[in-house]
Amino acid sequence: MTERLKKLCALLDKCDRFVDVGCDHGYCTKYMLDSGLCNRAVIADVSAKSLSKAEKLLAEYVSAGRCASVCCDGLESIDRGDDLVLIAGMGGEEILKIIKSAYIPHSFVFQPMKNAPELREYLLESGCAIDYDGLFTETRAGLVKNYFAIKGRAGGKTARPYTAAELAYGRDSLGTPELEALLNYELTKNLAYAQGGLSPQSRAEVESRIQFIKGVLNGETV
Ligand SMILES: C[S@@+](CC[C@H](N)C(=O)[O-])C[C@H]1O[C@@H](n2cnc3c(N)ncnc32)[C@H](O)[C@@H]1O
């Protein structure tokens, strides 16, 4: 398993049925079943080719009746239950499309590759309890990759509204060295943009992004 998958799996709690939407290789489901963290599992993917990789990896569990395999778009063929649903490694827009066209799972871990703020906003507006909303990193070939992960429950309601900084970067990321490194990287990039020839509108956007990043770095709630 890659460092990303190990860190992702560490966020998964014990449950009865574990559902891995967009499972691809199926490693997360194997981790859940091997560790006894779930009694049964569903591997699902919109691509039959991707799903066949997970089916191969989990063949013993499938033949023992502990793992069901479903080729479908998102949650469309997965009945709603007291499940833990993982949707990882796809864009936040795609995760939003999946939950908007079906339902917000009872318990979930989402790991969007981009558009995390839009996903957070929707989950909060929909009255979800967010138990963890942070950032983890993976170092690959000397490069640090950042991943946001959001863990929560439908209908539990988060205690207080998010600040703009929490909405942008995740409530539990603030003040961490991982976020500080990411913000410094973004700040350097935006300061370089600001040196270039920009339209007045682009310049205003870049300047406002710079101020926002500086505010988050200084621990302001912005
Ligand atoms: C990059 S892989 C991520 C695999 C794994 N979840 C992970 O985090 O490593 C994305 C997978 O999601 C699947 N996928 C994309 N959109 C989907 C959708 N709407 N419903 C189900 N699976 C989807 C793709 O076919 C692909 O296998």
The ligand as an SDF file (V2000), in Angstrom:
LIG
                    3D

 27 29  0  0  0  0  0  0  0  0999 V2000
   -7.9220    7.2620   -8.9800 C   0  0  0  0  0  0  0  0  0  0  0  0
   -8.9310    5.9190   -8.6480 S   0  0  0  0  0  0  0  0  0  0  0  0
   -8.9650    5.9150   -6.8850 C   0  0  0  0  0  0  0  0  0  0  0  0
   -9.0030    4.5280   -6.3360 C   0  0  0  0  0  0  0  0  0  0  0  0
   -9.0640    4.4330   -4.8170 C   0  0  0  0  0  0  0  0  0  0  0  0
  -10.3440    4.8580   -4.3170 N   0  0  0  0  0  0  0  0  0  0  0  0
   -7.9570    5.2310   -4.1970 C   0  0  0  0  0  0  0  0  0  0  0  0
   -8.2290    6.1990   -3.4690 O   0  0  0  0  0  0  0  0  0  0  0  0
   -6.7910    4.8880   -4.4260 O   0  0  0  0  0  0  0  0  0  0  0  0
  -10.5480    6.5120   -9.0410 C   0  0  0  0  0  0  0  0  0  0  0  0
  -11.5420    5.3870   -9.2610 C   0  0  0  0  0  0  0  0  0  0  0  0
  -12.8450    5.9120   -9.1540 O   0  0  0  0  0  0  0  0  0  0  0  0
  -13.6440    5.3640  -10.1770 C   0  0  0  0  0  0  0  0  0  0  0  0
  -14.7520    6.2970  -10.3880 N   0  0  0  0  0  0  0  0  0  0  0  0
  -14.7020    7.5490  -10.9320 C   0  0  0  0  0  0  0  0  0  0  0  0
  -15.9390    8.0900  -10.9320 N   0  0  0  0  0  0  0  0  0  0  0  0
  -16.7660    7.1700  -10.3720 C   0  0  0  0  0  0  0  0  0  0  0  0
  -18.1600    7.1360  -10.0980 C   0  0  0  0  0  0  0  0  0  0  0  0
  -18.9600    8.1420  -10.4120 N   0  0  0  0  0  0  0  0  0  0  0  0
  -18.6710    6.0360   -9.5250 N   0  0  0  0  0  0  0  0  0  0  0  0
  -17.8850    4.9800   -9.2040 C   0  0  0  0  0  0  0  0  0  0  0  0
  -16.5610    4.9500   -9.4530 N   0  0  0  0  0  0  0  0  0  0  0  0
  -16.0190    6.0260  -10.0220 C   0  0  0  0  0  0  0  0  0  0  0  0
  -12.6910    5.1990  -11.3420 C   0  0  0  0  0  0  0  0  0  0  0  0
  -13.1600    4.2510  -12.2740 O   0  0  0  0  0  0  0  0  0  0  0  0
  -11.4150    4.7530  -10.6290 C   0  0  0  0  0  0  0  0  0  0  0  0
  -11.3500    3.3600  -10.5220 O   0  0  0  0  0  0  0  0  0  0  0  0
  1  2  1  0
  2  3  1  0
  2 10  1  0
  3  4  1  0
  4  5  1  0
  5  6  1  0
  5  7  1  0
  7  8  2  0
  7  9  1  0
 10 11  1  0
 11 12  1  0
 11 26  1  0
 12 13  1  0
 13 14  1  0
 13 24  1  0
 14 15  1  0
 14 23  1  0
 15 16  2  0
 16 17  1  0
 17 18  1  0
 17 23  2  0
 18 19  1  0
 18 20  2  0
 20 21  1  0
 21 22  2  0
 22 23  1  0
 24 25  1  0
 24 26  1  0
 26 27  1  0
M  CHG  2   2   1   9  -1
M  END
$$$$
